Amino acid sequence: MTFPLAGLLRVRGAQERVAAEQLAHASAERAQAEAATRNAVASLSELSPVIRDGHTLMAMAAARAAGRSALGDLQALAELTRDSESVAKSAHVDARRELKGLERLENTHRLDTATAELAAEQVALDEIAVARSARGEGSAA
């Protein structure tokens, strides 16, 4: 006997795989955003503190202001990607839980089916044995 929820099990398996793919994508985006943030911090720290004239001072101030603004944007992006990853992780956990529940039901169904088949086979064997012993007693009398 086939598992009555086999179609649903296949759908849940596909949903879990999609959720896992989305989680992997969100994790990769988060890693990229955090790497970009680290690179921005490193490039800001590499700006030379040596200032020789007023124009250099103005350029340095503008570069630092632009760098800090870009860093703020990158930090906001990193936070958004962390949130997105968290949502994807939660969705994957939920999909995985639903899949595992159905898999447990399928395993229970298989065990019940196998037990019922073995019980039916045992009943048939018992009937054959009773029939043979009845024939054996009848012919001996």
Helices and strands as residue ranges (DSSP letters): H 6-45, H 54-140
